[in-house]
Amino acid sequence: MSTIDKDTTKGADVSDTSVYLSNNYAPVADEITVNDLNVIGAIPEELDGRWLRNGPNPIGEVDPATHHWFTGNAMVHGVRIRGGRAEWYRNRWVRGQREAEALGEPMPTGPVHTEFGAAGPNTSIGGFAGEIWALVEAGAVPMRMTPELDTIGYDDFSGTLPNGFSAHPKYDPASGELHAVCYTWPDLMDHVQYVVVGRDGKVTKVIDVPVDDMPMIHDMSITQNYALVYDLPVTVDIDLAMQERFPFRWNPDHPARVGLLSRDADNADDIIWCDAPMNYLYHPLNAYEDEDGRVVVDVCSYDVMFHKDLNGPLGDTTPVLDRWTIDPKTRTTNVEHVDERLHEFPRHNPKVGGMKHRFGYTAGATNGKADLFGATYKIDYDAGTILEHDHGEGRGGAEPVFVAKEGGSAEDDGWLMVAVHDATVDRSDLVILDAADFEGDEVARIELPRRVPHGFHGNWVRD
């Protein structure tokens, strides 16, 4: 497999390091609650729950020269939907120890395993085992939240989580379990942990997986037989850590590989390490095993990460849509380039998690290659087509969240919920699309009372 030239300059111009604090990357300054939101169109009556989204939102002033986008204080946004109405919008800081101190409030309850974990989890939020959890990687304990987005406290799954967790656990629709690959900075320098959480919200398995250099493993995948460990060339940099900066950067001396760990294993002795391209990925779309026993995984792949730009993901290269086919017999990975346009924040119908999928949905870019937020795409892998939903002039869509329709049978029988920022009025909407009629009109547009800053991940939590 050929090595990609890492001197590429496809990324944004980040000579102005305030890019991660400007325009819709800038934080909002306060918390609000607004009831009875205006709706254009009609919200499907079957939707009964909350759309929730998490992301970084610094409290107070930060130094743009050293501020990393990934480290901003956690803020969650939510919209309560019931009976065809958007009952409320709320935004709340997640009260970790650092947020509570900055806001002059009492410290949250619950265990904090590392200094990094003192911050509120700022990357994802979702529902599991009857609770709502805010999540982040690198050693932090999950944070329980109320349905009204108030902070309850740190919760290490009732004392069963030995270290930190992940922002990207994978849900297995067959078993009802969560699967995660977790790393803990700075405590676990020579291994990561494969963690399984049962339906009751308690950890049932922890396996130590030896790795070198402490790689930043943002996400993972599952198939019916394997948990995938992405050991890629972004690793801890001690010099950055000593400067109290975000401590990960591109490491061309760290070989790229993917580990196939049996989900039935009791240890990592028999993990199958397969060579991978010298790329970085934050987010796989979904993975499954084909009829020849190979693992097929669709990914949003960057040529390089944190090479020139040490403040965020925009300045080196932009992510494209690839398909990796990993062969456990030859221990190699074949790469097929699916689309050269920008694709990030991939989602699929949760019902096909770990199984063969036909469709995927991503956030694209229509307003410049530096912007991770633009059009929304629907990828049909069977037909070999990619449909585009353009949100309109000056409007950019974030991560599309798939909500299966009641009684739906086809894989794309579902609603897509997309936070769309309108730069012409500097405000956001929550847009509902029909995934089966992707190029059709919006089903509903819920007008939010403010902009939702470009952030990370969220979910639909049914009531």
Secondary structure as GFF3:
##gff-version 3
##sequence-region A 1 463
A	DSSP	three_ten_helix	17	21	.	.	.	ID=ss1
A	DSSP	three_ten_helix	23	25	.	.	.	ID=ss2
A	DSSP	beta_strand	33	35	.	.	.	ID=ss3
A	DSSP	beta_strand	39	41	.	.	.	ID=ss4
A	DSSP	beta_strand	49	56	.	.	.	ID=ss5
A	DSSP	three_ten_helix	69	71	.	.	.	ID=ss6
A	DSSP	beta_strand	74	82	.	.	.	ID=ss7
A	DSSP	beta_strand	85	93	.	.	.	ID=ss8
A	DSSP	alpha_helix	97	103	.	.	.	ID=ss9
A	DSSP	three_ten_helix	116	118	.	.	.	ID=ss10
A	DSSP	beta_strand	124	128	.	.	.	ID=ss11
A	DSSP	beta_strand	131	135	.	.	.	ID=ss12
A	DSSP	beta_strand	143	145	.	.	.	ID=ss13
A	DSSP	beta_strand	151	154	.	.	.	ID=ss14
A	DSSP	beta_strand	170	171	.	.	.	ID=ss15
A	DSSP	beta_strand	178	182	.	.	.	ID=ss16
A	DSSP	beta_strand	191	197	.	.	.	ID=ss17
A	DSSP	beta_strand	203	210	.	.	.	ID=ss18
A	DSSP	beta_strand	221	222	.	.	.	ID=ss19
A	DSSP	beta_strand	226	231	.	.	.	ID=ss20
A	DSSP	beta_strand	234	236	.	.	.	ID=ss21
A	DSSP	alpha_helix	238	242	.	.	.	ID=ss22
A	DSSP	beta_strand	248	250	.	.	.	ID=ss23
A	DSSP	beta_strand	257	262	.	.	.	ID=ss24
A	DSSP	beta_strand	272	275	.	.	.	ID=ss25
A	DSSP	beta_strand	280	289	.	.	.	ID=ss26
A	DSSP	beta_strand	295	302	.	.	.	ID=ss27
A	DSSP	beta_strand	320	327	.	.	.	ID=ss28
A	DSSP	beta_strand	332	339	.	.	.	ID=ss29
A	DSSP	beta_strand	344	347	.	.	.	ID=ss30
A	DSSP	three_ten_helix	350	352	.	.	.	ID=ss31
A	DSSP	beta_strand	359	363	.	.	.	ID=ss32
A	DSSP	beta_strand	376	380	.	.	.	ID=ss33
A	DSSP	beta_strand	385	389	.	.	.	ID=ss34
A	DSSP	beta_strand	395	397	.	.	.	ID=ss35
A	DSSP	beta_strand	401	404	.	.	.	ID=ss36
A	DSSP	beta_strand	414	422	.	.	.	ID=ss37
A	DSSP	beta_strand	427	434	.	.	.	ID=ss38
A	DSSP	three_ten_helix	435	437	.	.	.	ID=ss39
A	DSSP	beta_strand	444	447	.	.	.	ID=ss40
A	DSSP	beta_strand	458	462	.	.	.	ID=ss41
###
